[in-house]
Amino acid sequence: MAMDPSAAAQAEDAARRIEEAEAFFRAAPPLRDRDRLAASLADFVARHAAGNRGVVCITSGGTTVPLEQRCVRFIDNFSSGQRGAASTEYFLKAGYPVIFIHRRGSKQPYCRFLPEDSFLDLFELGEDSEIQVPQSHSSVVKAAISNYRKAIDEGLLLKLPFTTIFEYLQLLQMVATSMNCLGHRGMFYLAAAVSDFYVPWESMAKHKIQSAGGPLNMQLNQAPKMLFILRKKWAPSAFCVSFKLETDPNILLQKAEMALKKYGMNVVVANELANYKDVVVMVTSSGRTTVSRSSKEEDLEVQLTDLLVKMHSEHIAQPNS
Amino acid sequence: MAMDPSAAAQAEDAARRIEEAEAFFRAAPPLRDRDRLAASLADFVARHAAGNRGVVCITSGGTTVPLEQRCVRFIDNFSSGQRGAASTEYFLKAGYPVIFIHRRGSKQPYCRFLPEDSFLDLFELGEDSEIQVPQSHSSVVKAAISNYRKAIDEGLLLKLPFTTIFEYLQLLQMVATSMNCLGHRGMFYLAAAVSDFYVPWESMAKHKIQSAGGPLNMQLNQAPKMLFILRKKWAPSAFCVSFKLETDPNILLQKAEMALKKYGMNVVVANELANYKDVVVMVTSSGRTTVSRSSKEEDLEVQLTDLLVKMHSEHIAQPNS
């Protein structure tokens, strides 16, 4: 039977995208410590493979795009990692084991309250030179230490750090293919701010670009859209939540709808740079849901993760296709 | 009397550079909190204006160059801030008051030993839920808290944070003009990795650059060389130490010599990305001095700051011109 023309075009498009992704991975500098990371990942997934509970992979923070092979300069994406770190805490609270793929130096779960520059501002030495925390911060710091210890000791939190887009995408591939065995129980919560553009490794300057020669002209290529590959190849049954950040509210929802269809996401969370801590819109195939926090004291992620856990439960209840 | 032609050319070059710098500051987005920063700076300098001790301004970490006005993407310079943070500790130990102009999130004095991702890994709760540090880290953490408290309580450390090249250069100008009254007693230790290229604010995209339109072409302008302005206008009598980092050892020393002459530095510290923690070359008008650390346990900055304190004493002993 002949394929109908639009299905043929779609299949061709998919094949092209998969080839682009494979070319990206072939050319990328190899992930350091790959074997050790793969082993701890396999162990983590195996421990949580039984049962019918969800397991979530959360990505967080911005990726960098090196401009030189011996990297002095790079392009970075703004992202404090606040959303990913907060969401990790709430998914853990909801009983999810969490694989936290995060940018080195970005916000960490249970550390979000920390002063920007120096944790030393939080501590004092007592008379017998014991470490003290001022009364004002004492309960926060103690809760943080205790919650963090619990998550680590119970084997519910696996932290995998990245800096560059090359590291990020290799980690995501590794985690997604490894979580594929979980079927519908796997969830991807893709809050990292991933570069849309990059400089292919082989066309990159080897040494620091010199400034004597006047203005600098750069050409950056589009990065392959790995959401598509994640859905098509790596973990087709998983529940996938991606994020769309824009600074211009006029194009935001339209771009979120587009991402939903194009990459086959279950949910796209649309947020605007100006107020991403206060309000987001969850876009799904059945409509839009606005989520806003009820007070400045509450994290928006409380409601967001709550809704997602419910939707994921329904997704798990479906028979695996 | 007519100027000789090379002096005339030099004066013209200087006038052009100063005009470029002024244009940069006119077009830069204004520094947030400028008045509060200026007040704490004026207070700090006034407190240390008497006496004949040196006062040092240390810059540390990399500057970012925003690519969009509502900044999602930016170009960054690699720099952990390790050198600036370590040097701050040793200058404080030598009795110098320190103005520490640092990149937000870069390494901080007395915190360099911290685990990369999470300070929570350092702490435990005891049986009475008191905060404990494992024996292995106890003395390091306690010394850090005590040294940091001492520097702050004695008013010897002023921390001024920046992120973008616009903030960095405005802070440097503010500090340098304010330290000018110290004459020879002022020292600048310019370890920050400052972008050579930038996108002028007014020519910057207002919103996030869209990725749908194929490859991205960017043109970046050369940033004005503020070392020249620092020496010529802001603080002409100060003792100035700048840093030159290259990835290619073949051009490093030659570029350091050039910077020494071109910007009238007292010392240029030449370092290579591959081994900057182990060895540097101090380039001065009277020759080159190689400084290497004696063991992996010692910071290179122990010897480096020691040599600079001696050279600065000689500089202070000169009559102010």
Chai-1 contact restraints between the chains, C-beta under 6 A:
chainA,res_idxA,chainB,res_idxB,connection_type,confidence,min_distance_angstrom,max_distance_angstrom,comment,restraint_id
A,R70,B,T247,contact,1.0,0.0,6.0,A-B,restraint_1
A,R70,B,L273,contact,1.0,0.0,6.0,A-B,restraint_2
A,C71,B,F78,contact,1.0,0.0,6.0,A-B,restraint_3
A,V72,B,F78,contact,1.0,0.0,6.0,A-B,restraint_4
A,R73,B,N77,contact,1.0,0.0,6.0,A-B,restraint_5
A,F74,B,D76,contact,1.0,0.0,6.0,A-B,restraint_6
A,I75,B,I75,contact,1.0,0.0,6.0,A-B,restraint_7
A,D76,B,F74,contact,1.0,0.0,6.0,A-B,restraint_8
A,D76,B,D76,contact,1.0,0.0,6.0,A-B,restraint_9
A,N77,B,R73,contact,1.0,0.0,6.0,A-B,restraint_10
A,F78,B,C71,contact,1.0,0.0,6.0,A-B,restraint_11
A,F78,B,V72,contact,1.0,0.0,6.0,A-B,restraint_12
A,Q108,B,D117,contact,1.0,0.0,6.0,A-B,restraint_13
A,Q108,B,S118,contact,1.0,0.0,6.0,A-B,restraint_14
A,D117,B,Q108,contact,1.0,0.0,6.0,A-B,restraint_15
A,S118,B,Q108,contact,1.0,0.0,6.0,A-B,restraint_16
A,F119,B,F119,contact,1.0,0.0,6.0,A-B,restraint_17
A,L120,B,Y148,contact,1.0,0.0,6.0,A-B,restraint_18
A,F123,B,I145,contact,1.0,0.0,6.0,A-B,restraint_19
A,L125,B,I145,contact,1.0,0.0,6.0,A-B,restraint_20
A,L125,B,S146,contact,1.0,0.0,6.0,A-B,restraint_21
A,S129,B,K142,contact,1.0,0.0,6.0,A-B,restraint_22
A,I131,B,I131,contact,1.0,0.0,6.0,A-B,restraint_23
A,K142,B,S129,contact,1.0,0.0,6.0,A-B,restraint_24
A,I145,B,F123,contact,1.0,0.0,6.0,A-B,restraint_25
A,I145,B,L125,contact,1.0,0.0,6.0,A-B,restraint_26
A,S146,B,L125,contact,1.0,0.0,6.0,A-B,restraint_27
A,Y148,B,L120,contact,1.0,0.0,6.0,A-B,restraint_28
A,D196,B,S211,contact,1.0,0.0,6.0,A-B,restraint_29
A,F197,B,L216,contact,1.0,0.0,6.0,A-B,restraint_30
A,H207,B,T247,contact,1.0,0.0,6.0,A-B,restraint_31
A,H207,B,D248,contact,1.0,0.0,6.0,A-B,restraint_32
A,K208,B,E246,contact,1.0,0.0,6.0,A-B,restraint_33
A,K208,B,T247,contact,1.0,0.0,6.0,A-B,restraint_34
A,S211,B,D196,contact,1.0,0.0,6.0,A-B,restraint_35
A,S211,B,Q222,contact,1.0,0.0,6.0,A-B,restraint_36
A,P215,B,Q219,contact,1.0,0.0,6.0,A-B,restraint_37
A,P215,B,N221,contact,1.0,0.0,6.0,A-B,restraint_38
A,L216,B,F197,contact,1.0,0.0,6.0,A-B,restraint_39
A,L216,B,L220,contact,1.0,0.0,6.0,A-B,restraint_40
A,N217,B,Q219,contact,1.0,0.0,6.0,A-B,restraint_41
A,M218,B,M218,contact,1.0,0.0,6.0,A-B,restraint_42
A,Q219,B,P215,contact,1.0,0.0,6.0,A-B,restraint_43
A,Q219,B,N217,contact,1.0,0.0,6.0,A-B,restraint_44
A,L220,B,L216,contact,1.0,0.0,6.0,A-B,restraint_45
A,N221,B,P215,contact,1.0,0.0,6.0,A-B,restraint_46
A,Q222,B,S211,contact,1.0,0.0,6.0,A-B,restraint_47
A,E246,B,K208,contact,1.0,0.0,6.0,A-B,restraint_48
A,T247,B,R70,contact,1.0,0.0,6.0,A-B,restraint_49
A,T247,B,H207,contact,1.0,0.0,6.0,A-B,restraint_50
A,T247,B,K208,contact,1.0,0.0,6.0,A-B,restraint_51
A,D248,B,H207,contact,1.0,0.0,6.0,A-B,restraint_52
A,L273,B,R70,contact,1.0,0.0,6.0,A-B,restraint_53
